[in-house]
């Protein structure tokens, strides 16, 4: 409860500072709308269904692309950890491409797929894939050797070793990679939705883009807040509980 109250007080202070900046007219009201204007926009967008439709479209794209990235990234990460050839090729490629900003994939996606859903999915997958590969490889390589030796002593071999010993021990690293992949997928999708226009479905990124085009800063800030809230909810509801469970299970949680 104390942590919650401190966090609530912190964000309340930020809103008060925002309101004070608006009233002081340090910036033009066009560039810095008041919190009340942003809330009014969000209420209107929620009332007419615009916000809900955009959120559903964005989340559908995100989840599909993220799932594809996970399905491809986990086995590739295992291969790079298991065989040196894959580590020197796929592992090096993943390390290099992870540093590439997400927006760099957008021109390539547009040239290959045009203004289609496939272009957006491609950008999201590219944002997810490399983080998952690197995290999986790192997790497997950091499994203490004594685990393998103990498993071999008790008769564990090949698939049993991988699925009953190595993968469970590497899970904390893999989950961290999944969390990082989720963050990169978010960024990738926002870049794709800003630059790729699909008339059949406007997501949050497109609402953000049109807010900029119309100089509607209350829309821009409102959508940014929605994106941040969705990211926080995903972390608090899904990733954080899993990480806490794994740290307790493996005895690595701090007292």
N, C-alpha and C positions, 0 to 999 in steps of 0.2 A: 504493500500500500504506500509506503514511504517513497519508493522509487517511482511509482505511478504519479504521486502528487508532485514530486520534483520535476518529472517530465512535463506534466500538465502546466506547472508554473513556468517552465522554460518556454514552452510554445505559446502560452498566453502572453509572456513578455515580448516574444517576437511579433505577435499580432499587434500589440500596443505600440511597439517601435515602428511597425509598418504604418499604422494609423497616424502616428505622430509625424512621420516623414511625409505622408500625404497632406496633412493639415499644414505643415510648414511650407509647402509648395517649393521644396528644394528642386523637384523635377516637375515637369508639366503633368497635369492630371491625365493627359492622354498617354503618357509613358508610365505613370505610376497610379493606377486606379486605387480606390480605397478598398479595404477588405469587404465592406458592405456591397460594393459593386460586383466584386468577384463572386460573393455568395449569391447575389441576385441572378447573375448569369448561370451559375450552377443549378439554382432552383428552377430557372426557366428551362434549361436544357434537360433537367430531370423530368420536369412536368410534361414536356412535349415528346419525350422518349428519345431525343437525340443522343443524350449521354449514354443511356442504356444500350441503344443499338450500336453506337461506336465502341463501347466497352466490350460487348459480346463479340463483335467482328474482330477487334484487336486480340482479345484473349484466344479466340479460335485459331487465328493465325499463329500466335505465339506458342500455344500448346502443341499444335501439329508440328511446327518447325523444331521446337525444343525436343519433342519426343523422337523425331527422326535423327536429330543430332546425338541424342543419348544412345539410341539403338546402333548407330554407326560408330560412335566414339568409344564406347566401352570395349567392344572386341578389338578395335584397332589399338587402344591403349594396352590391352593385354598382350597383343602381338609385339608391340614395341618393347614391352618389358621382358618378354620371353626370349625373343631372338634378336641378336645384335644387328643383323641386317635390317630388320624393320626399325630398330631404334636409330640407326644411322640414316635411314631414308625418311620414313613416315614421321619419326620422332623429331628429326631436324626440321622437316617441312612444317609440322604442327607448331614448333617453337617459333619459327619465323613468321608464319601466317597469323599467329595469335597477336603479334604486335601490330598487325595491319588494322588501322581504324575501320570500324564497321561501314562507314559511309563509302569507303573505297570499293566495296562489293556492289554498290548500287548501279554504277554505270555498266559494269559487266553483266549484271542481272538484266538490265534493260535491253542491252544489245542481244543477249541470248534468248530472253523470254518475252520481251516487250512489256507493255502495260498490263500484266496479268498477275493472278494470285501466285503463279509459279515463281515469278520474280521475287515476290516478298518472302515466300517460303525459302527460296535459295539463300537470301541474305540472312534470314534467321538461323538456318542450318549452319551456315558458315560462321556465324557468331557464336554458336554453341559448340560445334564439333571439336575445335582445336583445344579449348579449355578442358573438355572432358578427356580427350586423349592424353594430354599432359598430366592431368591429375591422376588418372588411372595408372599411367606408367610410374609416376612418382610414388603412389601408394604401394604398388607391388614391389618396387625396388627398395622401399623403406621397411618392408616386413622384416623383423629381426630374424637372422639366420637360425637362431636356436629353435624357432617355431618349426622350420622345415626339418631340422635334424631330429627334433622330438617326434614329428609326424612320421618321418622315415623309420625311426626306431620302432614305432608302433604299427608299422606295416602300411602306411598310407602311400599311395602311388598315383601318379598322373592326375586324372580328372578328380579323384577324391582329394588329392593335395590342393588342387586349384580351388575347388568349390567349397571345401570344408575347412581349409586352413588359410590359404593365401588371400582369397577374396574377402572373407570376414575380417581378417587382420588389416586389410587395406581399405576397408569401408570408410573410416574417418576421412581419409584423403579423397576418396571418390565422391563422398557427399559434399566436401568442400569444393571439389571441381564442378559438381552439379550446380551448386549455389552460384559459383562464379560464372558458369555457363548460362544460368538463368539471367544474371545481370547483363552479360554480353548480348544475350538474345533480345532482351528488352531494348537495349541501345540500338541494336541492328534493326529491329522492327520499326522503331521510331524513325530512323533514317530512311528506311524503305517507304514508310507511309507518307513521309514528307515529300519524297521525290517521285513516287509511283502513284499515279492517279487512276483509280479503278472506280468507274461510275456506279458499279453495282454494289459497292460497299465502302462507306467512309469510316475509317477507324479513328482512334484518338490522335494519331500523328497527323492525319489529314485535317482534323478540326484545329489542331495546333497551327498547321500551315495556313489554313484559311483565316484564322485569327490574325496572323501576321499580315496576310495580304490585305485584310480589311482594317488594319491598325486597331483592332479590338483587343487591347491589352488585358481586359478583364477575362476574355476568352482564353488568351494565351496562358495567363497565370492560373486560371481555373483548371485548364486541362493539365498543366504541369503539376498542380496539386493532386489531381486525380491519379496521374501516373505514379507520383511518389507514394501515395496512399496504397495503391495496388501492390507496388513493390514491397512496401513494409508489411502489408498483410500476408503476402506470399512467404516472406521470411519468418514472421512470427507464428504463422499457422502451420507451415510445412517444414521449412528447413531447420529452424531453431529447435523445435522439439526433437527432431531426428538427431541433430548434433548433440543435444544434451543427453539423449538416451545412449548414444554411442560412447560418449565420454564417460558416462557412469558405468556402462557395460565393460569398457576397456580399462577402467580405473585411472583415467587421465583428467578427470574433472578437478577443478580447483576447489579447495575447501572454502 
